[in-house]
Amino acid sequence: MKIRPLNDRLLVKRLEEETTTSGGIIIPDSAKEKPAEGEVVAVGPGKLNDKGERVALQVQAGDRVLFSKYGGTDVKLDGDDFLIMREDDILGVVE
């Protein structure tokens, strides 16, 4: 299945959380938090401004981004978990 985000929305694949700490301690599944970092898979064409012109998004497919912890809507496509969120939910791009 393919999905194309609309307007200023993004399709983001959440990156996997580390299973061990830097000291070597293994973190059980019950203590893990959802990571707030992911990779942009697809972007919409951008939103319309007051003049009716499309404003392109600042992020592109392939960018690694940080997003708000509870931002976006969880979606399952072909057995994989993704988030659909607005560009406003993106806090920054990891370079």
C-alpha positions as CSV (number, residue, x, y, z in Angstrom):
1,M,0.0,0.0,0.0
2,K,1.2,3.5,-0.8
3,I,0.3,6.7,1.0
4,R,0.8,10.3,-0.1
5,P,0.5,12.9,2.7
6,L,-1.6,16.0,1.9
7,N,-0.8,19.6,2.4
8,D,1.8,20.2,5.2
9,R,1.7,16.6,6.5
10,L,4.6,14.2,6.7
11,L,4.8,10.4,6.9
12,V,7.5,9.6,9.5
13,K,8.9,6.2,10.5
14,R,9.8,6.2,14.2
15,L,13.4,5.1,14.9
16,E,14.0,2.2,17.2
17,E,14.9,2.9,20.8
18,E,18.2,1.7,22.2
19,T,17.9,-1.5,24.2
20,T,21.0,-1.0,26.3
21,T,22.4,2.1,28.0
22,S,25.9,3.4,27.5
23,G,26.9,1.5,30.6
24,G,25.7,-1.8,29.2
25,I,22.5,-2.1,31.3
26,I,19.7,-3.8,29.3
27,I,16.4,-1.8,29.3
28,P,13.3,-4.0,29.5
29,D,10.4,-3.4,27.1
30,S,8.1,-2.2,29.9
31,A,10.5,0.6,30.8
32,K,11.1,1.9,27.3
33,E,9.6,5.2,26.1
34,K,8.5,5.8,22.6
35,P,11.4,7.5,20.8
36,A,10.8,11.1,19.7
37,E,13.0,10.7,16.7
38,G,12.3,9.4,13.2
39,E,13.0,9.5,9.5
40,V,10.7,11.3,7.1
41,V,9.4,8.8,4.5
42,A,7.1,11.1,2.4
43,V,6.1,14.8,2.5
44,G,3.0,16.6,1.2
45,P,3.2,19.4,-1.4
46,G,2.9,22.1,1.3
47,K,0.1,24.3,2.6
48,L,-1.5,27.2,0.8
49,N,-0.8,30.8,2.0
50,D,-3.3,33.7,2.0
51,K,-2.6,34.3,-1.7
52,G,-3.4,30.7,-2.6
53,E,0.2,29.9,-3.4
54,R,1.8,26.6,-2.2
55,V,4.5,27.1,0.4
56,A,7.0,24.2,0.3
57,L,7.9,22.3,3.4
58,Q,11.3,22.8,5.1
59,V,11.9,19.0,5.6
60,Q,12.4,16.4,2.8
61,A,12.1,12.7,2.6
62,G,15.1,11.1,4.1
63,D,15.6,13.7,6.8
64,R,16.1,12.6,10.4
65,V,13.8,14.7,12.6
66,L,12.9,15.2,16.3
67,F,9.2,15.6,17.0
68,S,6.9,16.2,20.0
69,K,6.4,13.2,22.1
70,Y,2.7,13.0,21.6
71,G,2.5,14.5,18.2
72,G,1.1,12.8,15.1
73,T,-1.3,10.0,14.4
74,D,-0.2,6.4,14.5
75,V,-0.8,4.5,11.3
76,K,0.0,0.8,10.4
77,L,0.9,0.2,6.7
78,D,2.0,-3.2,5.4
79,G,2.9,-4.3,8.9
80,D,5.1,-1.3,9.7
81,D,4.2,1.5,12.1
82,F,4.3,5.1,10.9
83,L,3.2,8.5,12.1
84,I,1.4,11.1,10.1
85,M,2.0,14.6,11.5
86,R,2.0,18.2,10.5
87,E,5.2,20.1,9.9
88,D,4.4,22.2,13.0
89,D,4.9,19.0,15.1
90,I,8.6,18.8,14.0
91,L,10.9,20.3,16.5
92,G,14.1,20.1,14.4
93,V,16.2,18.2,11.8
94,V,19.1,16.1,13.0
95,E,22.2,16.8,10.9
